[in-house]
Amino acid sequence: MTAGQAVVLGLVQGLGEFLPISSSGHLIVVPWLLGWADHGLAFDVALHLGTLLAVVAAFARDWRILLASGLRCLFRGRPFAEAEARTLWRLALASVPGAVAGLLLDDWAETRFRAPLLVAFDMALLGLVLLVADGRSGQDSRGEVGTRDAVLIGIAQAAAIVPGVSRSGATISAALFLGFPREEAARFSFLLATPITFGAALVKVPKLLAAGGGGDALLWGMATAAVSGFFAIRFLLRLVRTRDYRPFVFYRFAFAALVGLVALVRAARLV
């Protein structure tokens, strides 16, 4: 892989991780469209380190407050005494379904799920889900995310192991269905990205490095993912204060149609 290809994929990862358009789906389809070799799931996860840096930087203050509250309450023997501590534990709880799905479906994620037409189908399907969910979003703050909310949002996140679903798209949709306003849905989704991304990187990145992957190209990709991811977070949080999620719905439909059209054209050439 060249540094230029890594930069393109890093940009795709940074934008797609936080905008509800599926970074994993784009990381499969973009090389397929451009005729590049499949770089593999481990490289995708390594790029997630860049977006992990982005979300930690964007929410550094939030994480300091959450962690300080969690530790303070834990040392006092009352781990759920403060709202911030409860949010921290619920973020941990919401991360469990995704971690279990990653362990159980890792082989499929490496092979069967990396299919452009599957990505196209999932892009269109989740686009429809996001469209319906957006119409259900609450207008006023619902307060803190409850335990039941965290479990349901976590289950939605687990579905994102299938490329094209979109981790942010699934979790935002679940939060919207639960009645959370658009900005609060996005904020919880972004906070939830931190533990699941960190866990996936711990598993996959050492394997990539042991196999001799990465090098300078990987560093370029990670840096691009970090910068573009940071600005994608800021952009989406500003956008949803005054707009809905329909632009991303329409993009998903258009992307799915493009993949389907290209697949048909390439199949016709083989006949």
Buried (B, 14 or more C-beta within 10 A) or exposed (E): BEBEBBBBBBBBBBBBBBBBBBBBBBBBBBBBEEEBEEBBBBBBBBBBBBBBBBBBEBBEEBBEBBEBBBEBBBEEEEBBBBEBBBBBBBBBBBBBBBBEBBEEBBEEBEEEBBBBEBBBBBBBBBBEBBBEBBEEBBEEEBEBBEEEBBBBBBBBBBBBBBBBBBBBBBBBBBBBBBBBBBBBBBBBBBBBBBBBBBBBBEBBBEBBBEEEBBEEBBBBBBBBBBBBBBBBBEEBBEBBEEEBBEEBBEBBBEBBEBBBEBBEEEEEEEE
